[in-house]
Amino acid sequence: MKEMDMIKDIVRAYRNYPDHVAFVIDDTSYTYQEVFARVRGIMPSVRDCPEDIIGIMAEDCIETYASILAVLLSGKTYVILHPNYPDSRNRSIAEATGMKQVLYGHESGICQSLPGKIKCISTLELRDDNREHSLWEQVQDENKNAYIIFTSGSTGIPKGVPISRKNLNTFYAAYHQLGWQLGPTDRMLQMFELTFDVSVVSSLYPLTLGASIYTVGTNKLKYMRVYELMEDKELTFAAMPPSLLQFLSPYFDEIHVPKLKYLVVTAEAANANLLQRFRSCAPNADFINLYGPTEATIYCTAYRIPPGGCKQHNGMVAIGRPFAGINAMIMDEKGMPVPAGEQGELWVSGEQIMQGYWQDKDRSRQVFARFNGKKYYKTGDLCSADSDGDIIYQGRKDYQVKIQGFRVELSEIEYRTKEFFSNETNAVVVPKKEDDGGCQLHLFVETAPHERDALLCYLKEHLPVYMLPTDIHFLEEFPLNTSGKIDRKTLTTLI
């Protein structure tokens, strides 16, 4: 595979297209030259920090994206903190990484909740208009981490997924080989939270092309903003979770986006019928389903969805074939390959795969296995492979669900609930899939209901909004199965 460097290509695009629009945020446009004036202004603060890990506040502003670029160009590692997440979650991430510096734009409030040893730097006024900058030529160590994404963890502590520059550039080369017909005149959507890894490709890949990125903030009507941008700004590329398309489905008769070249569905299982209905809205677009766990650097398989119908399982669109450089196996419980057509767990290997979870050797050992001399990451996804070599997605193996594209450990919600009750009660979360592809979380607690409000307040203090239960059910005692274990199937009948 051809060696490529995403950061070098971004700098090259900046030099070639300084007056092109790089970002459009809240209807304000920023050229590549304006973005890099901010990048240059931020870089000295980043380079002066003795530690490699730099925290960045997730905000829908140009300073946030400039900060990400400044950290990457400085050869350091960025970790996203979110102003809307509970203080305890941001604190635990800051402490786990040992960060000593956090960059922010407008949201300074979170800094008061972080450990006192952390220096918070406002990037609003940091500028350097000197275009000749020798720092661009710095040689990057490909073994250093580009970023660390923190995902849900079963013990109540988020688990860190470190992605090295080698991981990222391997992904970049393979993603490039998918054959996108995109360039400096394209207008591309970035609608994902910066704490979610799909935001990395949505906000960096267009910059390698000299293209324009249209961002979407965190307002509650995000799906309507996506609709407006696709139509009013004539976007040519949009990646989104299928659940957002479901929100838009009542407006399919009104939506017409003939300039859209590509619709990428990602982050959760895609519904075949929903996508077929959207075809008339985007008559000139290629539809592509991209799959990948965070541990495998954003995406690692692709399926181009044929206009006349697609491969599917129970309405869930196939995830297709592995990226170049990715080896994928469907394995049984004993760690042996299953025959074509049979269900097993998807294992993936290659240079996109992380080395291991951040400072967590035990959990890393649990998710890696060796086969024929290769190290594989066990995804926890149930799949089969058809006679054409396409991978058919069939659901999750373990106790996880996808909520708004985020992978959620249900046991983390249970952990926090038991913590509230000083571990003196049982708690079970039962996911309920909705027809539109969404998922409701029902929390069952084996106690009297008098502390409902206090429990909900406690969960809000410790969990992101997308992890909060849809409803809380209190039972005097839980039903048990014949093995004496909590009968989760019976609980589902009580929803």
N, C-alpha and C positions, 0 to 999 in steps of 0.2 A: 504494500500500500504506500502511495506517495506520502512523504513526510510533509506535514503542514503545521503551521503555527498560527493559531487564531489571533493572538495578541499582535504579532507582527503584521498580519493581514489587516487588522483594524487600523493600525498606524499607517499602513500603505494606502488604505482607502481614504483616510483623513488627508494625507498629502495629495492624493489625486483629486479629491472632491471637497476642498475646504469650504466652498460656498453652498454645497448641497445641504438640505435640511436633514439633520440626523435624528432629532426627536421632535415630536409634537405632543406637548403635555398641557392639558386644559386649554387647548386652542392656542397655546403659545409655541412658536417654532424656534428651534435652536439649531444653528448650522454646526457642521463638524468643527469649524474653527472656533465657534463660541463654546462648544462642549470641551474642546481640548485646552482652551484658555483656563477653564475651571480645573481640568485634570492637572495641568502644570502647576496651578496654584495650590492644589491639595497635596501634590507629591512630596514636597519638602517635609511636611508634617509627618507623612507616612514613613519616609526614609529615615527621619530622625528618631523614630520609635525603635528602641532596641529589640523589641519582641517582633516575631513574624506575624502573629495573629492580630488582625485589626477588626474591631466591631464596626458595623455600619447600620445606622437606623433605616429601616424600610419605610421610605416615604415616596409618594408619587411626585417627585420633583427632580429637576435636572441635577441638583447637587448629589443626590443619591447615586445616580448612574455614573456621574463623573467620579465619585468616590470609589465605586467598584473598579472602574478603569484605572484609577490612580494606584490602587492597591495591587492590581494585577501587573501593571507596568513597573511597579517598584519591586517585583519579585516576591511579594508577600501574600498572605492568605486572608481572605475576608470571611467574616461570619455575620450573618444578618440577624439583627434583633428587631422586634416588631413593637411599635408603640401601643398597639391594641392588645398585645398578649399580656397575661398576668405578670406582675412584677416578679413573682417567685420563679416563673419560667425563664424570663430574661436573666435573672440573677444566676440561676443554676447553669445556664449556658455560658455566661461570662466567667463564672468560677471554674467550670469544667475545662475551658480553653486557656485560662490564665491570661486573658486579654488585659492590656493595660491602657488601651486607647480606643475610643469610640468616636466615629465621625457622624455628625448629624446636620440636617438642614434647618428645618423649622421646629421639629419636635424635641425640645430640650427637657421636657418634663420627666422622661424616663431616666435621665441621668441621675436624678436624686434617689432612685430606687436601686441603682447599681452599687457594688462595693466601692467604698470611698477611695481606694487606691487607683481607680480607673480615671484617666484624664479624658474629658469630653471636649471635643473641638468642633466649633461651628464652622461649616464650610461655606456659608452664604456669601461672605465677602472675599473669599480666596480666589484670586485671579492672577494670571501671568500671561501677558500678550506676546511674549517673546517666542516666535514660532520656531526658531532654531534651537533645538533642545537636544543635547547630547544624551540625556537619560534614556531616550528611545532605543539607543543602541545597546543597552545593558543586556548581557547574556543571561538567559533565564535557566535556572536549574529545573529540569523537567521532573525531578523526583520530589520537588517541593509541592505542597498542596496549593491549589488555586483557591479553593473554598471548602468550607465544612458546612454541610446542611444538617440540621438537627430535626429528627423525626420523632414520632411518638414512641415512648418506651413503656414496657409492661410494668416496670417498677416505679413509675411516676416520674422518673428522671429521663428527659429526652436523650436519645442516642445519637451520637455524631457520626456522620458519613463523610470522611475526608476524601476529596477528589483531587488527585494530583494533576499537575500540568500535563504529564504524559497521558493520564486518563482523558483529560479534556481534549487534547490535540488528537488523540486517537479517535475519539468520538467525532470531532470536527471533520477529520478526513473521511470517515465513513459516512457521515451525514451529507457531506459534499457529494459523495459518489451516488447519492440517490437520484441525481440528475435534475436538480431544480433548474428551471429556466428563469433565473432571477438576476437582477442587476441594479445599477444605481438609480434607475427610475421607479423602482418598485416601492410600494407603500405597505408596510407590514405591521400586524397587530401584536401588542404585548399587553395581555390582560391578566397575567398570573401574579399572585403574591410573590414577593422576592424571597420569602422563606420556602418556596416550592421550586424544585430544581428545573422545571420546564421554563421558568423565567430566565434562566441562564442562556438558553439557546434563543429564546424570544427577544432578548435584549442585546445579545452579543453577535449572533450570526448576521443580522442585517447590517451591522456596522462593518463587517468584512467586505460587504458588497458596495458600500457607499449609498445604501438604501435609506429610506425614512421609516422611523418607528413611531407608531401611534400608541400611546399608553392609555390604560383605563385605570382610574382610581379605585378605591375600596368602598365606594358608595353602594347602598343597598340595591340600587337598580342598575347594577353593572351590566346586566344583559341588555337593557335598553340602550346604554351607552355604546355597547358593541354594535348593536343594530344601527345606531346613528352613524358611527364611524364607517362601518362597511358601506353604507349607502352614500353618505354625504362626502366622504373623503375618497370614495372609490378604491377601497383597499384591494390589493392584488394577492395578499397572502394573509390567512387567518388560521391560527391554531387555538383550539378551545376544547373544553371538556364537553362531552355529549349532553350533560345536564343543562348547560347553558342553551344549547339548541332546543332542548325540551321547553325551557322557559319562553323561547322565541316562537315556539310552534303555533300559538294562536294567531301569529302575525305572518305566517308563511304566505298567505294569499297576497299580502302587501309588499313583502320583501322582494327586491329585484336587484341583484348584484352581478351584472354581466361582466364587470371588470375583474372579478375574483378569479385568479389563476389556480390557486390551491386552497383547499379546505383540509386542514389537519385536525383529526379528532384524537384526543389523547387524555391521559390521566385517569381514566376509568373505562369500564366496558362500554362499547358503543352499540346502540340499538340499530339493527339493520333497517327496520321499517321507518324509523325516524329519519335516517340519512336519505333513504329513498324519497321520502316526502320533500326533503329540502332540495333535491336535485333541480326542481323547476325554478327555485330562487337563484341558483348559481349555475346557469346552464353551461358555462364555459370552464368550470373548475374541475380539476382532478381532485378526487376525494382519497385521502390517505389516512390509514389508522396506524399510529406510531405507539409502540409499547416499550416500556423499560422501567425497572426499579431504580431508585435513586442510587443504589449501590453499584449499578452498572453504567453510571454516567448518562442520565437523562433518558435516552432511547437506545434500544439494542435490536429491535425488529421492526419491520415495516410491511404493510399490506396495502397495495393500491386497490381500491374498491371499485370493481367494474360497474359501469352504469346500469347494466341489465340484471343486477342481482349479485350477491356475494356469498362467500363461504361463511357459515355461522354455526353457532351452537346455542340452542334456546334463545335465539334472537340476538346473541352477542357476536359481533363481527370478529372474524379471524384476525390474528395479529401478524400473520404472514411469515416472512423469512428473516433470518438473522442478518444483521449488518455485516459488511466486510470486516473480517478479523474477529468476529464473534462465533464461537462454537456453541451450539445449543443441543441439549440432550433431553429426552423425556425419560424419566427414571422411576422405577418402582420403589417400594418401601425399603428394599434391601440394597438400593443404590445400583441397580442394574437396568440397562435400557429396555424399554417395553417395545413390542412390535408396533409397526405402523397402524394407526387407528385406535390403539388402546390408550387409556388415560394414565397419566403419571404426573410427577412434579417436574416443572421446567427448571433445568440447571443451565447456567451460562458461564462461559469462560472467555478469556481474552484480555487485551491490555486496556480495555475500558473499565474493568472490574476493580473496585477499591481493594486496597491491601487488607483492610480490617476496620472495625468500628473504632472510633476515637477512644483510646485508653480503656478498652473493654475486650480483653483477650478471651474471656469466657464466652461472651456473646458471639464474638468472631468465630470461635471454634464451632459453635452450634450451626452457623450458616454456611460454612465451607466444607467441601469434601473433595477427595481426589479420585480420579478415574483415568486409567490409562496414562498415568503420569502427569495429568493436567489438574490444576486447581479450579474447581467449579464453585460458583455461588448458587446456593439453593434458593430459588425465588419465592417458594411457598405458593406458586400459582399452579393450578391443575390445568393440564393441556393434553392435547394429542397431536400427532403429526399425520397428515393425510398422504396419499400416494404421490402427490405432487411436491411434497416437502414443505407445504404450508403448515404453520402451527395454528391450531384451533384452541382458543382460550375457553376454559370451562369453569372458571371460578377460583376461589381461594381455598387453600388447604388448611391454613391455620386460622387463628382467632383474630383476624384483621378485616377491616372493611375500608372502602374508599368513601370519603366524605368531601365533596367539593374538590375532588382531585387529590386531597391529602390522605395518606395512608394512616389509619388510626388503629392503635392497639386497644381493643375493647378492655383489656385487663388494666390499662392505665386508668380508665374511668372507674373501674371497680376498686382499684387500689386507693384512689383518692376518696371514694365513698367510705371504704372501710376505715381509712385514716381519720375521717371526720367522726366516726363512731368509735374511735380508739380500738379498732379491730375487734369489736365486740358484737359484730353482726355480719351476716352474709350479704353480698351484693352481686348481682348478675346483670350484665347488659345484653339485651337481645336486639339484634339488628332486624329491621323490617324493610325489605326492598319495596320500592314503589314502582308503579307501572312506568313512570317517566325515567326510570334508571337511577333515581335518587335513593337515599337510605335514611330511615328514621332510627334513632337510638332510644330504646325503652329501657330504663333503669329499674330493676326490681330490688327492693330492700326488705330484708326480713326483720321488720320492726314496726312500731306504731307510727302513724303518719304525722305526729305533732311537730316534727322538726323539718318539714318539707322546705319551708322558706330559708331556714338557716343552712340546710344542706345545699340548696341551690346557690346561695351566696358563696358558700365555701368552694363549690366547684368552679364558680365564675372567677374566684381568686387564683385558681390553680390550673385551669384548663383554657385553651383557646375557645372562642365562640363555636367553631365548627365541631368541637368535641362535646359540647353540652348536650345532655339527653333531651329528646323531644318531649318525653313525659316520664314521670317518676311514679312507680306503683309500689305501694307498701303492702306486704303480706305478713300475717302472723307467723306462718311457717312456709317454707318452700316445699314444693312437691319433690319426691325422690323417686328415682327409677329402681329397677330390681337390683342394681349393684350398690344401692345406697347413696348414689351421687345425685346432685341437683338435676332434676329433669328439665332440661332447657326446652325440649320440644313441647312439654306441657305449658311452660311459661309463654311460648309463642301463641298459644290458643287464647291467652288472657289479654292480648293486645287489642 
